[in-house]
Amino acid sequence: MSDSTTSELPHTAAGGPVSYAIFQLARTHRAHAASLLRALNLHPGQELLLMQLFDHDGQTQAELLERSGLDHSTLSKSLRRMQEAGLLTRQPASHDRRLMVVRLTEAGRALQEPIADMWRTLEQLSVGDLTPDQIQAFTTYARAIEQSVRDHSRQEPGD
């Protein structure tokens, strides 16, 4: 049974129905999150960096790199855009001028509650029709799948 809101599984993806479902879910979720972020004048991913800084302001770029899971060029580009937008500052560390310390500005700090509201809105939209047990099961399965993919990625030669 299918309707206009349900994507049928392409024949080529028949060997990976879970992977295809994850891809479709991630794409749809990210698109909706992007529209909510646009209302805050943010690009997808910037809210995640801000969330790291809300919890631990004054991190080095290396610490943000490790905590965010982004690659170096993506992080640098995002931080540059956010600095140009007046959301944060980057200055050399006093103890080691080679390290750049990232700090929120007042404008960046002012986004904490709007981002928390956006996250709550996205969560309600995402799980509004699920029971608490379904939410817990989904979260457990999603984390297990993520860990499995991470573990496999670490084992691949050439990393």
C-alpha positions in Angstrom: 0.0 0.0 0.0 1.4 3.4 -0.9 0.3 7.0 -1.1 1.9 10.3 -2.1 3.6 10.6 1.3 5.2 7.1 1.2 8.2 6.4 -0.9 8.2 3.0 -2.4 11.4 1.0 -2.1 13.3 1.0 -5.4 14.1 -2.5 -6.7 17.8 -1.7 -6.5 17.5 -0.9 -2.8 15.7 -4.2 -2.0 18.9 -5.6 -0.4 19.0 -2.7 2.0 15.5 -1.7 3.2 16.8 -0.4 6.6 19.5 1.6 4.9 17.1 3.1 2.4 14.6 4.0 5.2 17.4 5.7 7.2 18.4 7.6 4.1 14.8 8.8 3.4 14.3 9.6 7.1 17.5 11.6 7.3 16.8 13.5 4.1 13.3 14.5 5.1 14.2 15.3 8.7 17.2 17.4 7.6 15.1 19.3 5.0 12.5 20.2 7.6 15.2 21.2 10.2 16.8 23.4 7.5 13.6 25.3 7.0 13.3 25.9 10.8 16.9 27.0 10.9 16.5 29.4 8.1 14.0 31.2 10.3 16.9 31.7 12.7 19.3 32.8 9.9 21.3 29.6 10.5 22.6 27.0 8.1 22.2 23.3 9.0 25.0 22.1 11.3 25.6 25.6 12.7 23.1 24.9 15.5 25.1 21.8 16.5 28.2 23.9 16.9 26.3 26.5 18.8 24.9 23.8 21.1 28.5 22.6 21.8 29.4 26.2 22.7 26.3 26.7 24.8 27.5 23.8 26.9 31.3 24.6 26.8 32.0 28.2 25.7 35.7 29.0 25.0 36.6 25.7 23.3 39.6 25.4 20.9 38.8 24.6 17.3 40.4 21.3 17.9 38.0 20.5 20.8 35.1 21.5 18.6 36.4 19.4 15.8 36.5 16.4 18.1 33.1 17.0 19.7 31.3 17.8 16.5 32.5 15.0 14.4 33.0 17.4 11.4 36.0 17.4 9.1 38.4 20.3 9.5 37.4 22.2 6.3 33.7 22.0 7.1 34.3 23.2 10.7 36.5 26.1 9.5 34.0 27.2 6.9 31.1 27.0 9.4 33.0 28.9 12.0 34.1 31.6 9.5 30.4 32.1 8.4 29.3 32.2 12.0 32.0 34.7 12.9 31.0 36.9 9.9 27.4 36.7 11.2 28.5 38.0 14.6 27.6 34.8 16.5 31.1 34.0 17.7 34.7 35.1 17.9 37.9 33.2 17.2 41.1 34.3 18.9 44.5 32.8 19.5 44.8 31.0 22.9 46.9 32.9 25.4 48.9 29.8 26.3 49.5 28.7 22.7 49.1 31.2 19.9 48.7 28.3 17.4 45.4 27.3 18.9 42.2 29.2 18.1 39.7 29.6 21.0 36.0 30.0 19.9 33.7 32.0 22.1 30.1 33.0 21.7 29.1 36.6 21.3 25.9 38.0 22.9 24.2 37.4 19.6 25.3 33.8 19.6 24.2 33.3 23.2 20.9 34.8 22.4 20.1 31.9 20.1 20.2 29.3 22.8 16.5 29.4 23.6 15.3 29.8 20.0 17.5 26.8 19.1 16.1 24.8 22.0 12.5 25.8 20.9 13.3 24.7 17.3 14.7 21.4 18.6 11.5 20.8 20.7 9.3 21.6 17.6 11.3 19.2 15.4 11.1 16.5 18.1 7.3 16.9 18.5 6.9 16.8 14.7 9.1 13.7 14.5 7.6 11.6 17.4 4.2 13.1 17.9 2.4 10.0 16.8 4.7 7.5 18.6 4.3 6.1 22.1 7.0 6.5 24.7 8.0 2.9 24.2 8.2 3.3 20.5 10.4 6.4 21.0 12.7 4.5 23.3 12.9 1.6 21.0 13.7 3.8 18.0 16.4 5.7 19.9 18.0 2.4 21.0 17.9 0.9 17.5 19.2 4.1 15.9 22.2 4.3 18.4 23.0 0.6 17.8 22.9 1.1 14.0 25.1 4.2 14.3 27.6 2.4 16.5 27.7 -0.5 14.1 28.5 1.8 11.2 31.1 3.7 13.2 32.8 0.4 14.3 32.8 -0.9 10.7 34.2 2.5 9.4 37.1 2.3 11.9 38.0 -1.2 10.7 38.3 -0.3 7.1 41.8 -0.2 5.7 43.1 3.2 4.6 41.5 5.2 7.5 
